[in-house]
């Protein structure tokens, strides 16, 4: 499975996580529903792949249990000890986590700026993001024979 880093900003806060490249379409489809927070984005993603959304949300909960804005020693150890594609979901709290949130993995890095309604493909060697597309629904992380469709509103900017 090819992986890509997703960094999601919601004004003054941000989170970063690695996921399978097929999640690109799911997150863009979720953006079409107008999320204002990272949690809303992931909740909207549940309809396409509940397992993916749950994994990321649970990872952020674990991060919150072990890190504080002023004390990020736990995540900083993980960031220095593991390969970027193995990092768990984390929030951007300081320069170390900010730098980590910009580290592409295998297929690259995509930034979703929810407040500015911008999807920035910093590096994307997987597939072009389209405003109107379809994807395969997943159950228990596995693709099924049903498709979903999305149409990203024109107020969202796609930056190559």
N, C-alpha and C positions, 0 to 999 in steps of 0.2 A: 504494500500500500504506500503510495506516495503522499508525503506530508507537506503541509504549508503552515506558516505562522499567521495567525490572525491577531491583530491588535485593535481593540475597540475603545474609542474615546467617547466620553459623554460629558463634554464641558471640561471641568477641572479634574476629572478622574478618568482612569483608563485601566484596562485589563488586557492580558495577552495570553494566548494559548495556542497550542499546536493541534491541528486536526487533519483529517483526510481531505484530499483535494475536492472530493465530491461535495464537501460541506460549503464550498464557495457558493454554489447555486442556492443552497438552503439559506445561507446568511443573506444573500442578495434578495431572495424571495421574502425573507423576514423583514428586511429593510423596506420593502414595498408596503408593508403594513404600518409604517411610521413609528418605530420604537424610539423612545426617548432615553432609555437606560439600557445598560448591558443586560440586566436581568430580563427586561421586556424583549430584547432581541433574541435571547436564548429561549424564552418562553414561546415566542412566535415560531422558533425553529423546531420546537417539539412536534408540531404537526407533520414535519417532514422526516424527522429521525429523533424519536424520543430518547434513545440511548445516548446519542451524541450530546444533546442538550443537557441531559442529566449528568453525564460524565464531566462536562465543563463546569456546570453549576456546583457539583459536589467538590470538584477540585478547588474552586474559588472559596468554598466554605472551609475546606481544610487549610487553605492559605490563611484565611481570616482567623482561624484558631491558633496559628503559630506565628503570626506576624502582626505588627502594629505599624502605623505610619512612622513612628519614631524608633522602632526596633525591628529591623528586617534581617537580623543575623541568620535566621533559619533559611529563608529563601536565598540569601547571598551564598550560603554554604552549598546549597543545591545547584545554584547557577555556576559556581566554580568547579564543582565535582562531577557534573553530568554534561553530556553532549546536549546542544541546544534542542535537538529533536526529542529529547527525553525530559525536558523541563516540564513540570506540572503547570497548570494554569496559575497565574499570579496577577496581582494588582501592581500598578506602577506607582511607587511611593517615593522613590529617590533616584539619584543618578544611576546607581547600579541596575535597578529594575527598568529604568527608562532605556538604558543602553541595551539591556537584554530584550526588551520589547521590539527593538529594531533589527534583531538578528534573524535573517531569513533561514529557513530550513529547506531541504531538498528542492521543492518547487517554488520557494520564495516567501514573500511577505505581502499581505494585504492589510491596509488600515481602513477601518470603518469609523468615520467621524459622524456620530449620530446627530450632534447639534448642528453642524454645518451641512449635513446631508451630502457627504462626499465619500466615495469609495476610491481609495488610492491604491493602485497596483504598483507598489514599490518595486516588486519583482514577482512576476507570475509566468512561469514557464509551463504551466499546466494547460490552461485554456482561456480564451478571451471571455471576459465578462460581458454578457449581453443585457440590454434593457428589458427585452422580452424573451423568455426562454421557458424551458420545461426541465424537470428533473424527475428522477425515480424516487418514489416514497420508500422508506425503509422501516422494517419492523425488526426489533431486537438487533439493530445494526446491519441487517441484511436487506438488499434490494428486493422489492416485490414488483408485481406486474402493473401496479398503478402508478400513474404519473401525476405530478402537480405542475401547474403553470403559474407564471408570475409576469407582471408588467411593472417595472420600476417607474414610478412617477417622474415627470420631467424636472421636478425641482431637486432631484438627486443628481449630483455630478459624478461621472465616471472619469477618473483620471488615469491615463495609461501608465 
